[in-house]
Amino acid sequence: MQNTDTFLPDDQNNNPIQTLGADDATVVSVSLGGTASAATSMPVSYPGIIEISLSEDAYVAFGGGSVQATTSSRLLNKGTYVYSLLDGQSHFSVLRLSTSGVCTVTELR
């Protein structure tokens, strides 16, 4: 049976596949450097959903206006991740593991 209630693609069992669109007008870009980036505002506020893309491995921290990534922060391998923001996560900070690069954060909706 074809899914006719939505415009979403269907899986093999004809259930809609949940998708989110990236709002390119909200892209925030931060350099991955040898010192943690300053706390940078998220492109969306709680309860938003973000996509974070890393060109290189990096430590990433979410929090308030004074958040700072450290070597004890979440370590993410280069790639793209999706997170649902928790209350109070208005900013992010990044710190490269070993190689400089770029981190982008985009609102998904």
Summary of the structure (lengths in Angstrom):
residues: 109
radius of gyration: 16.2
end to end distance: 27.2
largest distance: 54.3
contacts: 321
relative contact order: 0.32
helix: 0%
strand: 46%
